[in-house]
Amino acid sequence: MASAPDKAQLGEDAFIRAKLFSSDKSQIRRYADLVVGEEAGYGELFLYEATTSLLGGLPGALGIALRKLFYPRLFRGCGKGVIFGRDLVIRNARNIRLGANVVLDDGVVIDGRGAGPEGVVIGDRCIIGRGVMMQAKIGPVHVGADSDIGSSSVVHSQGGTFIGKEVVIGGGAKISGGVFQIDLGAGEGGQAARAQQRFTNGPIRIGDRCLIGMGCLFLDGVEVGEGCVVGAGSLVSRSLPAWGVAAGSPAKVRRMRDGGPVPAPPNQGRMP
């Protein structure tokens, strides 16, 4: 295995707290920054508000048809045949691209605020299950074509999150990058100060055709090789090889799908 890269510090000024409270912006400008982005004008905010307020909760086939007609104009890019469920929360849509025939089930949250130029990209024919939260705090989020993300899963990016093609992720999974280095210096009244620093060990990568069980948790900087199976409830804190079958907390390879020998566990988080 290759040695792990040094942690890269994530600047606090890139996070939403600093953007919202580091200046004397008006409340409406702060709200606009949160939902449509810092560079968006009030006209774009009005379009967002009118579209989501009037159509977001509209039930039945009529709601689906009208959202299919009007929602695509909110995004950086949107393919044909996308199905938009009810009560979606779409923020910073100018950083989000949707492929053709994507399905966003009811209650999905997608926030592209910190995705950068690579953006949030959801490939063709992906199904994003009910109540999934997908948030790009710092770094892109990419989901390959024909992948499914189960209901109530959470996908966060603090350093980048990349999910391959034809991946199946069970409900309730948590894929979240970023680590903290905590300074325990005392603040006023003897309480610990808000002095933590955020770092990343690198992006989280899940290879093509992986099968991820319900309730799995993925930590910062891990790579899961192509075709790997991860058992329900596993904690993936180290990288896993292609075509392995892994389970546990932390997840360990139990056998190989191709019948080969089980490799030695890696000493570091990153795959070569």
N, C-alpha and C positions, 0 to 999 in steps of 0.2 A: 504494500500500500504506500501511496505517496504521503509525505508528511503534510500535516495540516497547515494551512496558510495562517499568517498572523491575523489576529482580529483586526478588523477595520472599524474605526469609530464612526458612529452615525451622529452627525451634527444635530444638536437639539433644535437649532433654528429651522430644520426641515420638517419637524413634527407640527401637527395641527395646533397644539397648545401655544407654541411660540408665534405661529402665524396669526392666531386669533387675538392674543393678549399682549403682544410686544409693541403695539402702537395704539394711537388714539382713534382708530377707525370707528365709524358709526356702527350701530347695531345692524343696520340693513346691509352695510358693506361686509361685516363679518359673516353674516348669514350667507351672502352671495359667495364669499370666499369658500365657505364650507360646502355648499351644495353644487355650485357651478364652476368654481375655480377663481383664483386671484386675477386672472387676465380677462375674465368674462365681464361683459358689460351688463347694464341693467336690462337691456332688451333681451338678452339671453336668459337672464333670471326670470323675466316675465313669461317667456316661452316655456321654460321649465315649470314654473308654478301653474300656469294655465293648463298645460298638458297633463301634468301629474294630478292636479287637484280635480279636474273634470273627469278624467278617464281612469285614474289609478285604481279606484275601487269599484268601477262599473262591473257588475256581474255578468255571467253568461256569455253566449256567443257574440252578442253585440259588443260587450266590453273587449273581448279578444280581437274582434274585427277592427274596432276603432283604434285600439292600441297598436295593432299591426300597421295601421295606416299612418298614425301620427308619431309614435315613439321613435322610429328610426332617425328622425331628423335631430334628435337630441345627441346622437352618438357621433364619434369620429368616423366610424364606419359601421355599416349594418348590412348583412347579406339578406337575401330574399327568404321569405317563409319563416321568419323568427316569430315564435309564440311568446307573448308577454303576459304572464299571469297577473293576478290581482295584487294590489298593495305592495308593489315593488318599491324599493328605495334605491334610486340611481343617483349617485353623486359624482361630480366631475366627469360627466359622460363624454366630454371632449377628449378624455384620455382612454376611452374604452372602444374596442372594436369587437363586433359580434359577427361570426361566420354565418353561412346560410343554414336555415332550418334549426337554429339553436332553440332550445326550450328553456325558458326561465319560469319556474313554477311560482306559485303564490308566495309572497313574503320574502323573496330573495333580496339581499342587500349586496350591491356592487359599488365600491367606492374606489375611484381611480386617482385620488388626490395626490399621491406621492409616486405614481408609477413612472414618471419621467418620460423621455421620448419613446421608449419601447412600449409603454402603455400596458393596459389590461387587455389581453387578447383571448377570446374564447372561440375555439375552432368550430368548423362545420359539424352540425348534427350532435353537438354536445347537449346533455340534459343536466341542468342545474336544479337540484331538488328543492322541495319546499323548505323555506327558512334558512337556506344557505347564506352565510355571510362571507363575502370576498372583499378584502380590503388591502389596498396597496398603500402602506404607510410610507415606506421608502423602498423603491425598486419595483420592477415589473412583476406582473402575474400573468403567466401564459398557461392555457389549457389546450392540449392538442385535440385534433378532430376525433369525433366518435367516443369521447370520454363521458363518463357519468359521475357526478358528485352527489352523494346521498343526502337526504334531508337533514337539516340542522347541523351540517358540517361547517367548519370555520377554516378559511384559507387566508392567512395574513402574510404580508411580505415586509420584512425588514432586512433587505439584502437580496431580494429576488426569490420568487417561487415559480418553478417550472414543472408542469405536469404533462406527461407525454400523451401520445395517441392511444386510443382504445384502452384507457385506464378506467377501472371501476373502483370507486371509493365508497365504502359503506357509510350509512348514516352516522352522524355524531362524531366523525373524525375531526381532529384538530391538527392543522398544518400551519405552524407559526414560527417564524424565524426571529432572531434577535436575542442577545444576551445582555445582562447588566453587570457592571462593576460598581459596587456600592461603596460610597464614602460615608462612614458612620459619624462624621463630624456633628457635633451638637449644634442645634439652632436655638432660637429663642425659647426660653422656658425649659432648656435641657432636652428638648425633643430632637430626634435625628433630623438633619436638614434634608431638603429635597435636592440631593447632590449626586444622584446616580448618573453614570455615564452609560450610554447604549452602544453596543458593538455588534458586529456580525461576523460569524465564522465563514460566511459565504452563503450562496443560495441553497435552498432546498430543491433537490431534483428527484423526481419520480419518473422512471423510464417508461417507455412504451409497453402496453399490454400487461401492466401490473394489476394485481387484484389486492385491494386493501380492505380488511375486515372492518366491521362496525367499531366505532369508538377508539380507533388507533390515534396515537399522539406522535407527531414528528417534531423533532427539535432542530435547532439551528445547524446549517451546514451539511446535513446528511445527504447522501445520494443512494437511491435505490435502483438497482440495475434492471434492465429489461426483463419482463416476464416474471418478476418476483411476486410471491404470494406472502402477505403479512396477515397473521391471524388476528381475530377480533380482540380489541382491548390492549394491543401491544404498544409498548413505548419504544419508538425508533430513535435511539440516541446515538447510534453508530451506523455507518454506511452498510448496505447489504448488497451482495453480489447478484448478478443476473441469474435468473432461473432458480433462485433459492426459495425455500419454504421456511419462513421465520415466524417466531411467536415468542411472547414473553415480555417481561419488564425488567431489564431491557431486552429488546428483541434479539434472539439468537437464531442462527440458521440450524434447522433440525435435519433437513435433507435437501437434496437437489432434485429439481423436476426432471432433469435430463439423466438422472441416475449416476452422475459423477460424484466424486468425493466431496465431503463438506469442507470448505476452505477454512483456514485458521481465521479467528476473529481479527478484525483490523485493529491496529493500535491508535489510529487517528480517524477523524470523522469523514474525511474526504476519500472518495475512490480515485484511483489513478486515472 
